Amino acid sequence: MKSKTRSKNTIGVSATSSPLSVIKRLFRFYNNRIVFLALPLILLILLTGLDGASYYYSDKFNSLTADWVTNFKYGKEGVKTPDTEDSRQLVNNGMLNISGYPYISYGDPFYGYDGIWVGQVARNEQTWSASSTVPFGFEVMRRWCDLNHYNDDAPMGDDSEEPYKNWCDVGIWLVVDNGARNKDDAFNDYVYFAENMRQNEDLAGIPSKVGYFDGNQHDFQLGQVTNFFGNTVNLTNRAIYPLEWDYNPQDDVEPNSVTNTNTIGMRIVHNGSSVAFYINPDPRNRNNYPNEWLKVGEKPVIWNSGMKFMIGHNIRKSCTRNQDGRYDDLLVKSATDKSKASISPDRIPGTQEIQKFVYTLSNEILPENAGINMVRITKPDFCSWASTPLEDIIVKSHYRNDPEEQTLKTVWMDPDLFPAEDQVGIRTNKGQIILLLGSQIRHSDQPEHENIKVEFTFRQGDGPDKGEFSSWVEAVQPGNMPAELQGQYSTCGEQRTEGKCVIRRFPVIRNLVQKE
């Protein structure tokens, strides 16, 4: 397992980097300077370690490491200390198993604490921050789930005043750790991304729901989720495999639990100002859904530091049977350690109608970074296309790691066809250029081989005398990506490039020499 946190160094190495990669990064940084001037800094970094501006963390759950605190008695209503419980968290068969059910009796075991959310989680002790240039995102594969909200050994009580009182869930948390540890302590800033099962008044089986909890429950509309191309995908298609699962399909006194053995991916991404939720409905390529991360919801937040993630389960009534989840392949991975954009020219004549720009993305990609295959660029309002994007955009890179810069063939972005190795898919949308590279730019021992150059031509129009280009990079896995290319994506979402790409317009002054 490796972890890497953010710092403000400009070299781009981490405490997890190998000595060789540290030295290579230092030589990039010093370029042609005298080598012996760098030696003291090399020794300092090798002795103390230095974190880069990106994240990497992986846990395959082959064993439970010291990063995890298990059986932390936390639920939707804070820390509750049970006098009776049947909740277990352990690593088994390469998975983190959350099983049983947490509850508090406080007297009568079936009524004493009904209507209060109680839960248990495994809490990871790594701490994270998020910003637009260094976003944070973590994902985990939920391999197995069983949500049985009712135990026939216990009386149901009077549910007429509170339908869905038997309510349980399993899922993942992102919280700002304020030190909540004692009874009735609570995290103030958090989101809980979970699948939940509710009982109707007749005990009839109803499908589960997927949503997030932030003090209130928000169920996602899984028939209206969006993919990388902005198209709608229906995740309620039962002919393929329903994410809204019938765990208790029989209308019985004791509903029979039907275990969900379909693996799904769950991801939470924080870009510094909002939290987004993603589901991968087929990360193992075993059903007819695409193997891609689909956005199911988003909410703005005002917190972005001191964050930790947790995995656990909750119940709202003591007479439940089990809330089991099995998790694997937890991952945090940034696209690049650093990405900086520059533009040329940055001053243009305001009377010149057609203007060509060269937009350069200078990247530093560490071996543990995912790399880049998506670039998004926004343009100033006074710029418009000179003719057509396929004619006006030229993308160059060292995608074959060749010394000579290669020009990619431009094609329209096609949801049904992933670009070939020598192609770049292009889409324009509301003042944006979106590029999907057929060959992902990854770590290279040659620093210039990690860069991407975009040339484009714009027509000037009315507007202010200056404007700014902005850009973002990411490693994505859209549904049209061939299976042999899958698996090298970033979990942290779009990473905003550094560098101000401001262009200024100036008038052309004519007739400077006064005629006699």
Solvent accessible surface area in square Angstrom, and as a share of the most:
residue,aa,sasa,rsa
1,M,112,0.50
2,K,109,0.46
3,S,36,0.23
4,K,2,0.01
5,T,48,0.28
6,R,97,0.36
7,S,33,0.22
8,K,181,0.77
9,N,22,0.11
10,T,78,0.45
11,I,11,0.06
12,G,1,0.01
13,V,1,0.00
14,S,3,0.02
15,A,69,0.54
16,T,49,0.29
17,S,23,0.15
18,S,59,0.38
19,P,82,0.52
20,L,112,0.56
21,S,16,0.10
22,V,4,0.02
23,I,55,0.28
24,K,70,0.30
25,R,5,0.02
26,L,1,0.01
27,F,86,0.36
28,R,48,0.18
29,F,88,0.37
30,Y,38,0.15
31,N,103,0.53
32,N,143,0.73
33,R,139,0.51
34,I,102,0.52
35,V,76,0.44
36,F,126,0.53
37,L,103,0.51
38,A,2,0.01
39,L,84,0.42
40,P,91,0.57
41,L,49,0.25
42,I,10,0.05
43,L,108,0.54
44,L,99,0.49
45,I,7,0.04
46,L,74,0.37
47,L,150,0.75
48,T,95,0.55
49,G,27,0.26
50,L,56,0.28
51,D,37,0.19
52,G,0,0.00
53,A,10,0.08
54,S,1,0.00
55,Y,3,0.01
56,Y,39,0.15
57,Y,0,0.00
58,S,17,0.11
59,D,7,0.04
60,K,112,0.47
61,F,0,0.00
62,N,123,0.63
63,S,69,0.44
64,L,65,0.33
65,T,44,0.25
66,A,105,0.82
67,D,24,0.12
68,W,17,0.06
69,V,55,0.32
70,T,40,0.23
71,N,59,0.30
72,F,18,0.08
73,K,60,0.26
74,Y,4,0.02
75,G,0,0.00
76,K,17,0.07
77,E,72,0.33
78,G,1,0.01
79,V,6,0.04
80,K,28,0.12
81,T,68,0.40
82,P,23,0.15
83,D,93,0.48
84,T,60,0.35
85,E,69,0.31
86,D,51,0.27
87,S,14,0.09
88,R,113,0.41
89,Q,14,0.06
90,L,81,0.40
91,V,33,0.19
92,N,69,0.35
93,N,130,0.66
94,G,22,0.21
95,M,29,0.13
96,L,0,0.00
97,N,18,0.09
98,I,1,0.00
99,S,20,0.13
100,G,3,0.03
101,Y,38,0.14
102,P,5,0.03
103,Y,28,0.11
104,I,2,0.01
105,S,9,0.06
106,Y,91,0.35
107,G,59,0.57
108,D,70,0.36
109,P,58,0.36
110,F,68,0.29
111,Y,97,0.37
112,G,36,0.34
113,Y,34,0.13
114,D,25,0.13
115,G,17,0.17
116,I,57,0.29
117,W,16,0.05
118,V,7,0.04
119,G,5,0.05
120,Q,3,0.01
121,V,0,0.00
122,A,0,0.00
123,R,14,0.05
124,N,0,0.00
125,E,62,0.28
126,Q,39,0.17
127,T,68,0.40
128,W,3,0.01
129,S,41,0.26
130,A,6,0.05
131,S,29,0.18
132,S,52,0.34
133,T,32,0.19
134,V,7,0.04
135,P,3,0.02
136,F,0,0.00
137,G,0,0.00
138,F,0,0.00
139,E,2,0.01
140,V,0,0.00
141,M,11,0.05
142,R,3,0.01
143,R,69,0.25
144,W,49,0.17
145,C,0,0.00
146,D,13,0.07
147,L,0,0.00
148,N,2,0.01
149,H,1,0.00
150,Y,9,0.04
151,N,27,0.14
152,D,58,0.30
153,D,112,0.58
154,A,6,0.05
155,P,65,0.41
156,M,32,0.14
157,G,40,0.38
158,D,100,0.52
159,D,16,0.08
160,S,76,0.49
161,E,157,0.71
162,E,48,0.22
163,P,55,0.35
164,Y,95,0.36
165,K,36,0.15
166,N,0,0.00
167,W,33,0.12
168,C,0,0.00
169,D,1,0.00
170,V,1,0.00
171,G,0,0.00
172,I,0,0.00
173,W,1,0.00
174,L,0,0.00
175,V,0,0.00
176,V,30,0.17
177,D,33,0.17
178,N,76,0.39
179,G,44,0.42
180,A,5,0.04
181,R,86,0.32
182,N,108,0.55
183,K,99,0.42
184,D,85,0.44
185,D,47,0.24
186,A,45,0.35
187,F,4,0.02
188,N,121,0.62
189,D,49,0.25
190,Y,31,0.12
191,V,0,0.00
192,Y,1,0.00
193,F,0,0.00
194,A,6,0.04
195,E,3,0.01
196,N,3,0.01
197,M,0,0.00
198,R,46,0.17
199,Q,2,0.01
200,N,34,0.18
201,E,98,0.44
202,D,107,0.56
203,L,28,0.14
204,A,23,0.18
205,G,23,0.23
206,I,42,0.21
207,P,52,0.33
208,S,1,0.00
209,K,80,0.34
210,V,3,0.02
211,G,0,0.00
212,Y,21,0.08
213,F,21,0.09
214,D,41,0.21
215,G,42,0.41
216,N,102,0.52
217,Q,50,0.22
218,H,68,0.31
219,D,49,0.25
220,F,15,0.06
221,Q,134,0.59
222,L,2,0.01
223,G,21,0.20
224,Q,131,0.58
225,V,2,0.01
226,T,54,0.31
227,N,26,0.13
228,F,48,0.20
229,F,17,0.07
230,G,55,0.53
231,N,67,0.34
232,T,81,0.47
233,V,25,0.14
234,N,75,0.39
235,L,0,0.00
236,T,44,0.26
237,N,56,0.29
238,R,119,0.43
239,A,98,0.76
240,I,51,0.26
241,Y,11,0.04
242,P,20,0.12
243,L,4,0.02
244,E,23,0.10
245,W,40,0.14
246,D,49,0.25
247,Y,0,0.00
248,N,0,0.00
249,P,66,0.41
250,Q,83,0.37
251,D,105,0.54
252,D,64,0.33
253,V,109,0.63
254,E,56,0.25
255,P,1,0.01
256,N,72,0.37
257,S,42,0.27
258,V,62,0.36
259,T,45,0.26
260,N,0,0.00
261,T,92,0.53
262,N,43,0.22
263,T,17,0.10
264,I,5,0.03
265,G,0,0.00
266,M,2,0.01
267,R,12,0.04
268,I,0,0.00
269,V,12,0.07
270,H,0,0.00
271,N,61,0.32
272,G,16,0.15
273,S,70,0.45
274,S,16,0.10
275,V,0,0.00
276,A,9,0.07
277,F,0,0.00
278,Y,46,0.18
279,I,0,0.00
280,N,2,0.01
281,P,0,0.00
282,D,5,0.03
283,P,18,0.11
284,R,70,0.26
285,N,84,0.43
286,R,188,0.68
287,N,36,0.18
288,N,126,0.64
289,Y,13,0.05
290,P,39,0.24
291,N,14,0.07
292,E,7,0.03
293,W,24,0.08
294,L,0,0.00
295,K,67,0.28
296,V,17,0.10
297,G,18,0.17
298,E,81,0.36
299,K,36,0.15
300,P,111,0.70
301,V,16,0.09
302,I,174,0.88
303,W,27,0.09
304,N,59,0.30
305,S,60,0.39
306,G,28,0.27
307,M,0,0.00
308,K,20,0.09
309,F,0,0.00
310,M,0,0.00
311,I,0,0.00
312,G,0,0.00
313,H,0,0.00
314,N,0,0.00
315,I,1,0.01
316,R,49,0.18
317,K,5,0.02
318,S,8,0.05
319,C,3,0.02
320,T,1,0.00
321,R,77,0.28
322,N,24,0.12
323,Q,0,0.00
324,D,22,0.11
325,G,0,0.00
326,R,79,0.29
327,Y,0,0.00
328,D,15,0.08
329,D,31,0.16
330,L,1,0.01
331,L,35,0.18
332,V,0,0.00
333,K,26,0.11
334,S,3,0.02
335,A,1,0.01
336,T,0,0.00
337,D,1,0.01
338,K,35,0.15
339,S,3,0.02
340,K,111,0.47
341,A,4,0.03
342,S,59,0.38
343,I,20,0.10
344,S,64,0.42
345,P,49,0.31
346,D,78,0.41
347,R,132,0.48
348,I,1,0.00
349,P,29,0.18
350,G,32,0.30
351,T,85,0.49
352,Q,79,0.35
353,E,99,0.45
354,I,69,0.35
355,Q,18,0.08
356,K,107,0.45
357,F,1,0.00
358,V,45,0.26
359,Y,1,0.00
360,T,32,0.19
361,L,0,0.00
362,S,50,0.32
363,N,4,0.02
364,E,43,0.19
365,I,0,0.00
366,L,2,0.01
367,P,81,0.51
368,E,25,0.11
369,N,10,0.05
370,A,1,0.01
371,G,0,0.00
372,I,0,0.00
373,N,1,0.01
374,M,2,0.01
375,V,0,0.00
376,R,42,0.15
377,I,0,0.00
378,T,30,0.18
379,K,40,0.17
380,P,9,0.06
381,D,143,0.74
382,F,5,0.02
383,C,3,0.02
384,S,55,0.36
385,W,56,0.20
386,A,20,0.15
387,S,65,0.42
388,T,60,0.35
389,P,14,0.09
390,L,54,0.27
391,E,124,0.56
392,D,15,0.08
393,I,2,0.01
394,I,63,0.32
395,V,0,0.00
396,K,49,0.21
397,S,1,0.00
398,H,20,0.09
399,Y,25,0.10
400,R,126,0.46
401,N,89,0.46
402,D,49,0.25
403,P,124,0.78
404,E,128,0.57
405,E,65,0.29
406,Q,39,0.17
407,T,79,0.46
408,L,5,0.03
409,K,124,0.53
410,T,36,0.21
411,V,46,0.27
412,W,134,0.47
413,M,21,0.09
414,D,57,0.30
415,P,60,0.38
416,D,128,0.66
417,L,125,0.62
418,F,16,0.07
419,P,10,0.06
420,A,49,0.38
421,E,90,0.40
422,D,36,0.19
423,Q,44,0.20
424,V,0,0.00
425,G,0,0.00
426,I,1,0.00
427,R,62,0.22
428,T,46,0.27
429,N,62,0.32
430,K,187,0.79
431,G,28,0.27
432,Q,41,0.18
433,I,1,0.00
434,I,13,0.07
435,L,0,0.00
436,L,0,0.00
437,L,1,0.00
438,G,7,0.07
439,S,19,0.12
440,Q,21,0.09
441,I,4,0.02
442,R,106,0.39
443,H,62,0.28
444,S,9,0.06
445,D,83,0.43
446,Q,88,0.39
447,P,52,0.33
448,E,81,0.36
449,H,12,0.05
450,E,0,0.00
451,N,40,0.20
452,I,1,0.01
453,K,58,0.25
454,V,0,0.00
455,E,19,0.08
456,F,1,0.00
457,T,27,0.16
458,F,1,0.00
459,R,86,0.31
460,Q,22,0.10
461,G,37,0.36
462,D,147,0.76
463,G,44,0.43
464,P,82,0.52
465,D,103,0.54
466,K,113,0.48
467,G,14,0.13
468,E,62,0.28
469,F,2,0.01
470,S,17,0.11
471,S,1,0.01
472,W,38,0.13
473,V,0,0.00
474,E,21,0.10
475,A,1,0.00
476,V,17,0.10
477,Q,13,0.06
478,P,1,0.00
479,G,33,0.32
480,N,24,0.12
481,M,13,0.06
482,P,50,0.31
483,A,69,0.54
484,E,142,0.64
485,L,71,0.36
486,Q,40,0.18
487,G,44,0.42
488,Q,79,0.35
489,Y,23,0.09
490,S,1,0.01
491,T,0,0.00
492,C,2,0.01
493,G,11,0.11
494,E,54,0.24
495,Q,7,0.03
496,R,85,0.31
497,T,11,0.06
498,E,67,0.30
499,G,36,0.35
500,K,165,0.70
501,C,1,0.01
502,V,34,0.20
503,I,0,0.00
504,R,107,0.39
505,R,31,0.11
506,F,71,0.30
507,P,99,0.62
508,V,58,0.33
509,I,123,0.62
510,R,163,0.60
511,N,142,0.73
512,L,139,0.69
513,V,130,0.75
514,Q,165,0.73
515,K,182,0.77
516,E,222,1.00
